Amino acid sequence: MSQGKLLLINLTALVGFLLDRFLKNLFLSNPQLVWQPTVGGHTWGFFDGRFWLNSGAVFGLPVPAALTWALNFLIIIVLAGLVFFLYQSYHQKNLANIAALTLIILGAYSNLLDRLLYGGVVDYLNFNFWPIFNLADTMITVGVAVLAIQLIQNSKFKIKETNTVHSKEYFLQLKGKNAEEFIHNLALKSFLTDWCYLNPLLPDGKELCDLLVIFDDTAIIWQVKDLKSNKKSEAEKNLKQLAGAKRRLIDLKRKITLKNPRRGEEEFDATQIKNIYLISALLGENGDLLSFFEEFKNNSIHVFNKDFTEIVLNELDTVSDFTEYLRIKENFLKQEKTIIIMGGEEELLAYYLMNNRNFNGLNEANNIMITDGSWRHLQSKPEYKAKKQADEISYFWDSIINRAHEGSKQYELVARELARPNRFQRRFLSKIDFEAHKNSHLDTEHPIYRRISVGADTTYCFLFMDDVEPREKRRAMLGAICLVAREIYKQNKKVIGIATEKKINPTCCYDFCLMNIPEWDQDLQKQMEELQNKGEIFLKPEIKEYHEQEYPKTDYQN
């Protein structure tokens, strides 16, 4: 949440409150005062400022004198509730709700002061076509309007989810409210929506597990339990079910058909799986009955409670970040060591993040204690806060992944490759894309603008070019750029291309290209040279170096 925006919201509301109090005191001190604005020597006949004491409800609606105390009491109760919702909005970092509730609370408080001090609300804004009111009323009205808009937008979003492949109900069929929230959070926060298979069934109709995540050569098997009792045997059922699911799916290579609302039905091929992770999510109040890492029948099983589930899925919210933590954690915990964590697994996660995402510093120790407070300490560090702020732009890359999915089925492979970068890499790619699009928008001399970014094993090509449907010219140009890039940067066999309009618009359309060429031959070289010369593609490329730190340095960093 931007501190600058938050400060602006609070200052605006405070200025409105103080101005309202000033005007009320002005008209209270001069009850006979009538102020009429003039423009160019002409008086506004439809508006003036004058004193009016409203002992009724809003807009002068009458209230019996005997019920005045009840009205004041009701206003106090409502204000207390609004303050509570404001506190929740700060916790949820919802700027729109914060702005709306702050305006409503200060406006209502100003009017409440009038009722308690003067026996009614001091009004002073008089339009001849509307009941007299004051600035506090305006603040309340604006705040309510913002909340109403938020409510309408959220309702439309939920309706859209129900009617599209992002159906929330798809992820909300597990046992108990906590389990439902957990699965929904998994799909949205870790952006695994298109690789999630809820309640996959075996050929005999029996359920394999609660959730199966398949991404490329990695399988994550989830078993979720909303614990209602403190019996350890209940928690251990998850371990048995996970071991059984892995055996049926991987060891016995049982054929199953996976169903995803966006991708339809697919036959699962166990031979393609190289990495398997088992996760037991114990939600509810008794989620700590087991150790955070269990060995069961030669299977390593990660055990998450509700708190850590929410933390890890918010912190490691890409497929790469999430699975990399599971892999490194497994390798570390399989060593012959005694590990005690004073707190939840978030303390171990904090060590992992603060030590370049590894546990190498603990390799020499046989007895390890991770102290409580590491996670809070990490969150308080200026460089961690700077990272979170810097990562905001990276979610633009997530939206591009989603746009790839919204295209034809042929783009599923593209979406999978786009989802491969971790959060830090997505931040870097988003910045490259944004800067290139800004330059393209300002460029008035050329019909197209191109940019290449070279990654560790993939080259990314960005094309900004206008074209009418079906955009054949732009798609052809994108393919040509990708082929040229494959030859220029021979170390990368894989090239991804992204094309959109040359100008920055509120709405835009995308085209994608994926090339995976393991070997380069003379025919490809000839084809590339023809396309490069014909389209004048990177004949004299301008090369720039970009440097990005995952944890940006701050003025307060030690």
C-alpha positions as CSV (number, residue, x, y, z in Angstrom):
1,M,0.0,0.0,0.0
2,S,1.5,3.3,-1.1
3,Q,2.3,5.5,1.9
4,G,2.1,8.6,-0.3
5,K,-1.5,7.8,-1.3
6,L,-2.4,7.0,2.2
7,L,-1.1,10.3,3.5
8,L,-3.0,12.2,0.7
9,I,-6.2,10.4,1.7
10,N,-5.9,11.3,5.4
11,L,-4.9,14.9,4.6
12,T,-7.8,15.4,2.3
13,A,-10.3,14.0,4.8
14,L,-8.8,16.1,7.6
15,V,-8.9,19.3,5.6
16,G,-12.5,18.6,4.7
17,F,-13.3,18.0,8.4
18,L,-11.5,21.2,9.6
19,L,-13.1,23.3,6.8
20,D,-16.5,22.0,7.8
21,R,-15.9,22.9,11.5
22,F,-14.6,26.4,10.5
23,L,-17.7,27.1,8.3
24,K,-20.1,25.9,11.0
25,N,-18.4,28.1,13.6
26,L,-18.6,31.0,11.2
27,F,-22.3,30.8,10.6
28,L,-23.0,30.0,14.3
29,S,-21.2,33.2,15.2
30,N,-23.2,35.1,12.5
31,P,-26.6,33.5,12.2
32,Q,-27.9,36.4,10.1
33,L,-25.1,36.1,7.6
34,V,-26.2,35.3,4.1
35,W,-23.4,34.8,1.5
36,Q,-24.1,34.8,-2.2
37,P,-21.2,34.2,-4.6
38,T,-20.9,36.6,-7.6
39,V,-19.1,36.0,-10.9
40,G,-18.6,38.9,-13.3
41,G,-21.0,41.1,-11.3
42,H,-23.8,38.5,-11.5
43,T,-25.1,36.8,-8.4
44,W,-25.7,33.1,-8.3
45,G,-29.5,32.9,-7.8
46,F,-29.6,29.2,-7.2
47,F,-27.0,29.0,-4.3
48,D,-26.1,30.9,-1.2
49,G,-24.6,30.2,2.2
50,R,-26.7,30.7,5.3
51,F,-27.2,29.4,8.8
52,W,-29.7,26.5,9.5
53,L,-29.9,24.3,12.5
54,N,-31.2,20.9,11.5
55,S,-32.6,19.0,14.6
56,G,-33.9,16.2,12.4
57,A,-32.2,13.5,10.4
58,V,-30.4,13.8,7.1
59,F,-31.7,16.5,4.7
60,G,-34.0,17.8,7.4
61,L,-36.2,14.7,7.8
62,P,-38.2,15.2,11.1
63,V,-37.3,13.2,14.2
64,P,-39.5,13.4,17.4
65,A,-37.7,15.2,20.2
66,A,-38.2,12.1,22.5
67,L,-36.2,10.0,20.0
68,T,-33.2,12.5,19.6
69,W,-31.1,10.6,22.2
70,A,-31.9,7.3,20.4
71,L,-30.7,8.8,17.1
72,N,-27.5,10.0,18.7
73,F,-26.9,6.6,20.3
74,L,-27.5,4.9,17.0
75,I,-25.0,7.3,15.2
76,I,-22.3,6.4,17.9
77,I,-22.9,2.7,17.4
78,V,-22.6,3.1,13.6
79,L,-19.4,5.1,14.0
80,A,-17.9,2.4,16.1
81,G,-18.7,-0.2,13.5
82,L,-17.2,2.0,10.7
83,V,-14.0,2.5,12.7
84,F,-13.8,-1.3,13.0
85,F,-14.2,-1.7,9.2
86,L,-11.6,1.0,8.7
87,Y,-9.2,-1.0,10.8
88,Q,-9.9,-4.1,8.6
89,S,-9.4,-2.0,5.4
90,Y,-5.9,-1.0,6.7
91,H,-5.1,-4.6,7.4
92,Q,-6.3,-5.6,3.9
93,K,-4.5,-2.6,2.3
94,N,-7.7,-1.5,0.5
95,L,-7.1,2.1,-0.4
96,A,-10.5,2.7,-1.9
97,N,-12.3,1.5,1.3
98,I,-9.9,3.5,3.5
99,A,-10.6,6.7,1.6
100,A,-14.4,6.1,1.7
101,L,-14.6,5.1,5.4
102,T,-12.3,8.0,6.5
103,L,-14.6,10.5,4.7
104,I,-17.7,8.9,6.2
105,I,-16.3,8.7,9.7
106,L,-15.0,12.3,9.9
107,G,-18.2,13.7,8.2
108,A,-20.4,11.8,10.6
109,Y,-18.3,12.7,13.6
110,S,-18.5,16.4,12.7
111,N,-22.3,16.2,12.5
112,L,-22.4,14.2,15.8
113,L,-20.5,16.9,17.5
114,D,-23.1,19.4,16.4
115,R,-25.9,17.3,17.8
116,L,-24.2,16.9,21.1
117,L,-23.2,20.6,21.4
118,Y,-26.0,22.5,19.8
119,G,-28.9,20.0,19.7
120,G,-28.9,19.8,15.9
121,V,-26.6,19.8,12.8
122,V,-25.4,23.1,11.5
123,D,-26.1,23.4,7.8
124,Y,-25.0,26.2,5.6
125,L,-25.0,25.1,1.9
126,N,-28.3,26.2,0.4
127,F,-29.2,25.2,-3.2
128,N,-32.7,26.3,-4.1
129,F,-33.5,22.9,-5.7
130,W,-32.1,20.8,-2.8
131,P,-32.5,20.6,1.0
132,I,-29.8,22.7,2.8
133,F,-26.7,20.7,3.9
134,N,-23.1,21.0,4.8
135,L,-19.6,19.9,3.8
136,A,-19.7,17.0,6.3
137,D,-22.8,15.7,4.4
138,T,-20.9,15.9,1.2
139,M,-18.0,13.9,2.7
140,I,-20.4,11.2,3.9
141,T,-22.2,11.1,0.4
142,V,-18.9,10.8,-1.4
143,G,-17.7,8.1,0.9
144,V,-20.9,6.1,0.5
145,A,-20.7,6.5,-3.3
146,V,-17.2,5.1,-3.3
147,L,-18.3,2.1,-1.2
148,A,-21.2,1.5,-3.5
149,I,-19.0,1.6,-6.6
150,Q,-16.6,-0.9,-4.9
151,L,-19.6,-3.2,-4.0
152,I,-20.9,-3.1,-7.6
153,Q,-17.4,-3.8,-9.1
154,N,-16.9,-6.7,-6.7
155,S,-20.3,-8.1,-7.6
156,K,-19.5,-7.9,-11.3
157,F,-16.2,-9.6,-10.7
158,K,-17.8,-12.4,-8.8
159,I,-20.4,-12.8,-11.6
160,K,-17.7,-12.8,-14.2
161,E,-15.8,-15.5,-12.2
162,T,-18.9,-17.7,-12.1
163,N,-19.4,-17.4,-15.9
164,T,-15.7,-17.9,-16.9
165,V,-12.9,-20.3,-16.5
166,H,-11.9,-18.6,-13.3
167,S,-15.0,-19.9,-11.5
168,K,-14.5,-19.6,-7.8
169,E,-16.8,-22.5,-7.2
170,Y,-14.2,-24.7,-9.1
171,F,-11.9,-24.2,-6.1
172,L,-14.5,-24.1,-3.4
173,Q,-15.7,-27.7,-3.1
174,L,-13.5,-28.9,-0.3
175,K,-14.5,-29.6,3.3
176,G,-15.2,-26.6,5.5
177,K,-14.9,-22.9,5.1
178,N,-11.2,-22.8,5.9
179,A,-10.4,-25.4,3.3
180,E,-12.4,-23.4,0.7
181,E,-10.5,-20.2,1.5
182,F,-7.2,-22.1,1.4
183,I,-7.8,-23.6,-2.1
184,H,-9.0,-20.3,-3.5
185,N,-5.9,-18.6,-2.1
186,L,-3.7,-21.2,-3.6
187,A,-5.1,-20.7,-7.1
188,L,-5.1,-17.0,-7.1
189,K,-2.0,-16.1,-5.0
190,S,0.4,-18.7,-6.5
191,F,-1.2,-18.3,-9.9
192,L,-1.7,-22.0,-10.4
193,T,-5.2,-21.7,-11.7
194,D,-4.6,-23.4,-15.0
195,W,-2.5,-26.2,-13.6
196,C,-4.9,-27.0,-10.7
197,Y,-7.1,-30.1,-10.8
198,L,-9.6,-30.3,-8.0
199,N,-10.6,-33.7,-6.6
200,P,-9.1,-35.8,-9.5
201,L,-10.7,-39.2,-9.8
202,L,-9.2,-42.6,-10.5
203,P,-10.8,-44.8,-13.2
204,D,-12.8,-46.6,-10.5
205,G,-14.4,-43.3,-9.4
206,K,-12.5,-43.0,-6.2
207,E,-10.9,-39.6,-5.3
208,L,-7.1,-39.5,-5.7
209,C,-6.5,-36.4,-3.5
210,D,-8.0,-33.0,-2.7
211,L,-5.9,-31.0,-5.2
212,L,-3.4,-32.0,-7.8
213,V,-1.1,-29.4,-9.3
214,I,0.8,-30.3,-12.5
215,F,3.2,-27.9,-13.9
216,D,5.6,-29.2,-16.6
217,D,7.6,-32.0,-15.0
218,T,6.5,-31.2,-11.4
219,A,3.5,-32.6,-9.4
220,I,2.3,-31.2,-6.1
221,I,-0.2,-33.4,-4.3
222,W,-2.4,-31.7,-1.7
223,Q,-4.5,-33.2,1.0
224,V,-6.5,-30.7,3.0
225,K,-8.2,-31.3,6.4
226,D,-10.1,-28.8,8.5
227,L,-9.4,-30.4,11.9
228,K,-12.1,-30.2,14.4
229,S,-10.5,-32.5,17.1
230,N,-7.1,-32.7,18.8
231,K,-6.6,-36.3,17.9
232,K,-3.2,-36.9,16.2
233,S,-4.7,-39.9,14.4
234,E,-7.0,-37.6,12.5
235,A,-4.1,-35.5,11.3
236,E,-2.1,-38.6,10.3
237,K,-4.9,-39.7,8.0
238,N,-3.7,-37.0,5.6
239,L,-0.2,-38.6,5.5
240,K,-1.7,-42.0,4.6
241,Q,-3.9,-40.5,1.9
242,L,-0.9,-38.6,0.4
243,A,1.3,-41.7,0.4
244,G,-1.5,-43.6,-1.3
245,A,-2.1,-40.9,-3.9
246,K,1.6,-40.8,-4.8
247,R,1.7,-44.6,-5.1
248,R,-1.3,-44.8,-7.4
249,L,-0.4,-41.8,-9.5
250,I,3.4,-42.2,-9.8
251,D,4.5,-45.7,-8.8
252,L,1.7,-47.7,-10.3
253,K,1.3,-45.2,-13.1
254,R,-2.5,-45.4,-13.0
255,K,-4.1,-43.8,-16.0
256,I,-6.4,-40.9,-15.0
257,T,-8.1,-38.2,-16.9
258,L,-7.6,-34.7,-15.4
259,K,-10.3,-32.1,-15.9
260,N,-9.7,-28.3,-15.9
261,P,-12.4,-25.9,-16.8
262,R,-10.1,-23.8,-19.0
263,R,-8.1,-26.6,-20.6
264,G,-10.7,-29.3,-20.7
265,E,-9.8,-33.0,-20.2
266,E,-6.2,-34.3,-20.4
267,E,-4.7,-37.7,-20.0
268,F,-2.1,-37.7,-17.2
269,D,1.3,-39.0,-18.2
270,A,3.2,-40.1,-15.1
271,T,6.4,-40.7,-17.1
272,Q,6.8,-36.9,-17.6
273,I,7.0,-36.2,-13.8
274,K,10.4,-35.8,-12.4
275,N,9.6,-33.8,-9.2
276,I,6.9,-34.8,-6.7
277,Y,5.9,-32.8,-3.6
278,L,3.4,-33.9,-1.0
279,I,1.6,-31.3,1.2
280,S,-0.7,-31.9,4.1
281,A,-2.6,-28.7,4.9
282,L,-4.0,-29.0,8.4
283,L,-6.4,-26.1,8.8
284,G,-8.5,-25.2,11.8
285,E,-7.5,-24.6,15.4
286,N,-5.5,-27.9,15.7
287,G,-3.2,-27.5,12.8
288,D,0.0,-28.1,14.8
289,L,-0.6,-31.7,15.8
290,L,2.2,-32.9,13.5
291,S,5.7,-31.7,12.8
292,F,6.1,-29.3,9.9
293,F,8.0,-32.1,8.0
294,E,7.1,-35.7,8.3
295,E,8.6,-38.9,6.9
296,F,5.9,-41.5,6.2
297,K,6.5,-44.8,4.4
298,N,9.6,-43.4,2.7
299,N,7.7,-40.3,1.6
300,S,8.7,-36.7,2.6
301,I,5.6,-34.8,3.4
302,H,5.4,-31.0,4.1
303,V,2.8,-30.2,6.8
304,F,1.3,-26.7,6.7
305,N,-1.0,-25.1,9.3
306,K,-3.4,-22.4,8.3
307,D,-1.2,-19.5,9.3
308,F,1.8,-20.8,7.4
309,T,-0.3,-21.7,4.4
310,E,-1.4,-18.1,4.1
311,I,2.1,-16.7,4.7
312,V,3.9,-19.0,2.2
313,L,1.4,-18.6,-0.6
314,N,1.5,-14.8,-0.3
315,E,5.3,-14.7,-0.1
316,L,6.2,-17.4,-2.7
317,D,3.4,-16.6,-5.1
318,T,4.9,-18.1,-8.3
319,V,5.2,-21.7,-9.3
320,S,9.0,-21.4,-9.4
321,D,9.4,-19.7,-6.1
322,F,7.0,-22.1,-4.3
323,T,8.5,-25.3,-5.7
324,E,12.1,-24.1,-5.2
325,Y,11.4,-23.6,-1.5
326,L,9.9,-27.1,-1.2
327,R,12.9,-28.6,-3.0
328,I,15.6,-26.9,-1.0
329,K,13.7,-27.4,2.3
330,E,13.4,-31.2,1.6
331,N,17.1,-31.6,0.8
332,F,18.1,-29.7,3.9
333,L,15.7,-31.6,6.3
334,K,16.7,-35.0,5.0
335,Q,20.1,-34.5,6.5
336,E,20.9,-36.1,9.9
337,K,20.2,-33.0,12.0
338,T,18.2,-32.0,15.0
339,I,16.1,-28.9,14.2
340,I,14.0,-27.0,16.7
341,I,11.9,-24.1,15.5
342,M,10.7,-21.7,18.2
343,G,7.5,-20.7,16.4
344,G,5.9,-21.6,13.2
345,E,7.6,-22.6,9.9
346,E,7.5,-19.0,8.9
347,E,10.6,-18.6,11.0
348,L,12.4,-21.1,8.8
349,L,11.1,-19.4,5.7
350,A,12.5,-16.1,7.1
351,Y,16.0,-17.7,7.4
352,Y,15.7,-19.0,3.9
353,L,14.8,-15.6,2.4
354,M,17.4,-13.7,4.4
355,N,20.2,-16.1,3.4
356,N,20.0,-15.9,-0.4
357,R,17.2,-18.6,-0.5
358,N,19.2,-21.5,0.9
359,F,20.2,-23.2,4.1
360,N,23.9,-23.5,3.3
361,G,24.9,-21.6,6.4
362,L,23.5,-24.4,8.5
363,N,25.2,-27.3,6.8
364,E,28.0,-27.7,9.4
365,A,25.7,-27.7,12.4
366,N,24.1,-30.9,13.8
367,N,21.8,-29.2,16.3
368,I,19.9,-26.2,15.0
369,M,17.5,-23.8,16.8
370,I,15.5,-21.2,14.7
371,T,14.4,-18.5,17.2
372,D,10.9,-17.0,17.3
373,G,10.6,-13.5,15.8
374,S,12.7,-14.0,12.6
375,W,9.7,-13.6,10.4
376,R,8.6,-10.4,12.1
377,H,12.2,-9.1,12.0
378,L,12.3,-9.8,8.2
379,Q,9.1,-7.9,7.6
380,S,10.3,-4.9,9.5
381,K,13.5,-4.6,7.5
382,P,13.6,-1.6,5.1
383,E,15.0,-3.6,2.3
384,Y,12.2,-6.2,2.6
385,K,9.6,-3.4,2.4
386,A,11.4,-1.9,-0.6
387,K,11.3,-5.3,-2.3
388,K,7.6,-5.6,-1.8
389,Q,7.1,-2.2,-3.3
390,A,9.4,-2.9,-6.2
391,D,7.5,-6.2,-6.8
392,E,4.2,-4.4,-7.5
393,I,5.1,-4.0,-11.2
394,S,5.8,-7.7,-11.5
395,Y,2.1,-8.5,-11.4
396,F,1.8,-7.0,-14.8
397,W,3.6,-10.2,-16.0
398,D,0.9,-12.3,-14.3
399,S,-1.7,-10.4,-16.3
400,I,0.1,-11.3,-19.5
401,I,0.1,-14.9,-18.5
402,N,-3.6,-14.7,-18.0
403,R,-4.0,-13.0,-21.4
404,A,-2.1,-15.8,-23.1
405,H,-4.6,-18.3,-21.5
406,E,-7.6,-16.3,-22.8
407,G,-6.4,-16.8,-26.3
408,S,-6.7,-20.0,-28.3
409,K,-5.6,-23.4,-26.9
410,Q,-2.3,-23.2,-28.8
411,Y,-1.2,-20.5,-26.4
412,E,-1.2,-22.9,-23.4
413,L,2.4,-23.8,-24.0
414,V,3.2,-20.1,-24.2
415,A,1.5,-19.4,-20.9
416,R,3.4,-22.2,-19.3
417,E,6.7,-20.7,-20.4
418,L,5.6,-17.2,-19.3
419,A,4.8,-18.6,-15.9
420,R,8.2,-20.2,-15.5
421,P,10.0,-17.0,-14.2
422,N,10.0,-16.4,-10.5
423,R,8.7,-13.1,-8.9
424,F,12.0,-11.3,-9.1
425,Q,12.4,-12.3,-12.8
426,R,8.9,-11.2,-13.5
427,R,9.7,-7.8,-12.0
428,F,12.6,-7.4,-14.3
429,L,10.7,-8.5,-17.4
430,S,7.8,-6.2,-16.5
431,K,10.1,-3.2,-16.2
432,I,11.7,-4.0,-19.6
433,D,8.2,-4.3,-21.2
434,F,7.0,-1.1,-19.6
435,E,10.0,1.0,-20.6
436,A,9.9,-0.4,-24.1
437,H,6.2,0.3,-24.4
438,K,6.7,3.9,-23.1
439,N,9.4,4.5,-25.7
440,S,7.2,3.0,-28.4
441,H,4.3,5.3,-27.4
442,L,6.6,8.4,-27.6
443,D,8.2,7.3,-30.9
444,T,6.4,9.1,-33.8
445,E,9.0,8.3,-36.5
446,H,8.7,4.5,-36.9
447,P,5.7,2.2,-37.4
448,I,7.1,-0.5,-35.1
449,Y,9.2,-0.7,-32.0
450,R,11.2,-3.8,-30.9
451,R,13.1,-4.9,-27.8
452,I,14.9,-8.0,-26.8
453,S,15.7,-9.2,-23.2
454,V,18.1,-12.1,-22.8
455,G,17.6,-14.4,-19.8
456,A,19.6,-17.3,-18.5
457,D,18.0,-19.9,-20.8
458,T,15.2,-18.0,-22.6
459,T,15.2,-14.9,-24.9
460,Y,12.2,-12.6,-24.7
461,C,11.2,-10.5,-27.7
462,F,8.8,-7.5,-27.4
463,L,7.1,-6.0,-30.4
464,F,4.9,-2.9,-30.5
465,M,3.0,-2.6,-33.7
466,D,-0.5,-1.7,-34.9
467,D,-2.4,-4.1,-37.2
468,V,-6.0,-4.8,-38.0
469,E,-7.6,-8.2,-37.4
470,P,-6.6,-10.9,-37.8
471,R,-3.2,-9.2,-37.3
472,E,-1.4,-11.4,-39.7
473,K,1.3,-8.8,-40.4
474,R,2.1,-8.4,-36.7
475,R,2.2,-12.1,-36.1
476,A,4.5,-12.6,-39.0
477,M,6.8,-9.8,-37.8
478,L,6.8,-11.3,-34.3
479,G,7.8,-14.7,-35.7
480,A,10.6,-13.1,-37.7
481,I,11.9,-11.2,-34.7
482,C,12.0,-14.4,-32.6
483,L,13.8,-16.3,-35.3
484,V,16.4,-13.5,-35.6
485,A,16.8,-13.4,-31.8
486,R,17.4,-17.2,-31.7
487,E,20.4,-16.8,-34.1
488,I,21.8,-13.7,-32.4
489,Y,21.7,-15.2,-28.9
490,K,22.7,-18.8,-29.7
491,Q,23.1,-19.8,-26.1
492,N,19.3,-19.8,-25.6
493,K,17.4,-22.4,-27.5
494,K,14.0,-21.0,-26.4
495,V,12.5,-17.7,-27.6
496,I,9.2,-16.1,-26.4
497,G,7.6,-13.3,-28.3
498,I,5.0,-10.8,-27.1
499,A,3.3,-8.3,-29.4
500,T,0.8,-5.5,-28.7
501,E,-0.2,-2.1,-30.0
502,K,2.4,0.6,-30.5
503,K,0.5,3.2,-28.4
504,I,-0.4,2.7,-24.7
505,N,-4.2,2.3,-24.6
506,P,-6.6,1.3,-21.8
507,T,-7.4,-1.8,-23.7
508,C,-5.1,-3.8,-25.9
509,C,-4.8,-7.1,-27.7
510,Y,-1.8,-9.5,-27.6
511,D,-0.1,-12.0,-29.9
512,F,2.4,-14.6,-28.7
513,C,5.1,-16.7,-30.2
514,L,7.1,-19.6,-28.8
515,M,10.1,-21.1,-30.5
516,N,12.1,-24.0,-29.1
517,I,14.9,-24.8,-31.6
518,P,17.5,-27.1,-30.1
519,E,19.7,-27.2,-33.2
520,W,20.5,-24.4,-35.7
521,D,21.1,-25.5,-39.3
522,Q,21.9,-23.8,-42.6
523,D,18.3,-23.7,-43.8
524,L,17.3,-21.8,-40.6
525,Q,20.3,-19.5,-41.1
526,K,19.2,-18.7,-44.7
527,Q,15.6,-18.1,-43.7
528,M,16.7,-15.9,-40.8
529,E,19.0,-13.8,-43.0
530,E,16.2,-13.2,-45.5
531,L,13.7,-12.1,-42.9
532,Q,16.3,-10.0,-41.1
533,N,17.3,-8.1,-44.3
534,K,13.8,-7.7,-45.5
535,G,12.4,-6.4,-42.2
536,E,15.6,-4.6,-41.2
537,I,15.4,-6.5,-37.9
538,F,18.2,-5.8,-35.4
539,L,20.8,-5.0,-38.1
540,K,22.5,-2.5,-35.8
541,P,21.0,-3.3,-32.4
542,E,21.6,-0.8,-29.5
543,I,22.8,-2.8,-26.5
544,K,22.1,-1.7,-23.0
545,E,22.8,-3.4,-19.6
546,Y,20.2,-3.4,-16.9
547,H,20.8,-4.2,-13.3
548,E,18.2,-5.1,-10.7
549,Q,18.5,-6.0,-7.0
550,E,15.9,-8.3,-5.5
551,Y,16.2,-6.3,-2.2
552,P,16.8,-2.7,-3.3
553,K,19.1,-0.7,-1.1
554,T,17.4,2.0,1.0
555,D,18.6,5.1,2.8
556,Y,18.0,3.3,6.1
557,Q,19.7,0.0,5.2
558,N,22.6,-0.8,7.5
